Structures are given as C-alpha cells and as structure tokens.
C-alpha cells in the first residue's frame, strides 16, 4: 500500500493501551514497517471483513436442492 502525499488525508489520533501499543510497534518494526502502514492495512482488512459480513446478511439463504 502506498502512502498518500502529505496533507492529502485526514490525520486520526487515538490512545491504545500501552502494552498493546508497545507490542504493535515491536511487531511492525520486526517486519520493517511503520506503525502507520500496519494500521492502514489492519483498518483495510477490518473494513473488508465488515463489508463481507454485511453482504452475507443481505443475501437470502439458498435452500438446499434435492439431488
């Protein structure tokens, strides 16, 4: 995933628990990634998961066919 040009996107801020933040930063560094890049990937994956779940709920159940 590429990064957008500076100033082109809204900055988000939040305060995760210290232990979670420390482990997250350590894991990102071990993969040679920035925490920002890892968070963007995690957010993307979560959005895709939620879209799939919403889509599955919207589809009517298909009754089994007798073969």
Legacy VTK file of the C-alpha trace (Angstrom):
# vtk DataFile Version 3.0
C-alpha trace
ASCII
DATASET POLYDATA
POINTS 67 float
0.000 0.000 0.000
1.348 3.374 -0.939
1.193 6.420 1.230
-0.764 9.462 0.063
1.032 12.763 -0.311
1.399 14.686 2.944
-1.598 16.873 3.714
-3.890 14.935 1.367
-5.625 12.853 4.031
-7.092 13.491 7.473
-4.899 12.562 10.437
-6.502 10.283 13.029
-5.445 10.011 16.624
-6.252 7.554 19.380
-4.739 6.201 22.587
-4.304 2.431 22.661
-3.297 0.756 25.929
0.486 0.977 26.425
1.089 -2.785 26.379
-0.815 -3.144 23.100
0.980 -0.168 21.544
4.396 -1.467 22.616
3.772 -4.926 21.156
2.294 -3.457 17.976
5.281 -1.159 17.422
7.700 -4.031 18.064
5.913 -6.279 15.548
5.774 -3.547 12.911
9.488 -2.856 13.350
10.316 -6.570 13.110
8.658 -6.553 9.678
10.429 -3.365 8.623
7.141 -1.466 8.534
5.974 1.763 10.056
3.161 1.611 12.588
1.141 3.828 10.248
1.427 1.378 7.352
0.491 -1.553 9.603
-2.553 0.324 10.951
-3.722 1.217 7.455
-3.521 -2.462 6.478
-5.382 -3.510 9.636
-8.114 -0.928 9.005
-8.453 -2.058 5.395
-8.749 -5.711 6.436
-11.380 -4.850 9.061
-13.461 -2.833 6.572
-13.324 -5.670 4.023
-14.372 -8.167 6.717
-17.334 -5.994 7.745
-18.425 -5.495 4.127
-18.379 -9.253 3.561
-20.396 -9.867 6.733
-22.964 -7.233 5.747
-23.192 -8.682 2.258
-23.721 -12.193 3.632
-26.563 -10.952 5.862
-28.216 -9.184 2.928
-28.214 -12.302 0.727
-31.222 -14.573 1.141
-30.444 -18.084 2.272
-30.469 -20.539 -0.594
-32.421 -23.681 0.280
-30.624 -26.953 -0.462
-31.646 -28.680 -3.664
-32.758 -32.283 -3.747
-30.467 -34.302 -5.945
LINES 1 68
67 0 1 2 3 4 5 6 7 8 9 10 11 12 13 14 15 16 17 18 19 20 21 22 23 24 25 26 27 28 29 30 31 32 33 34 35 36 37 38 39 40 41 42 43 44 45 46 47 48 49 50 51 52 53 54 55 56 57 58 59 60 61 62 63 64 65 66
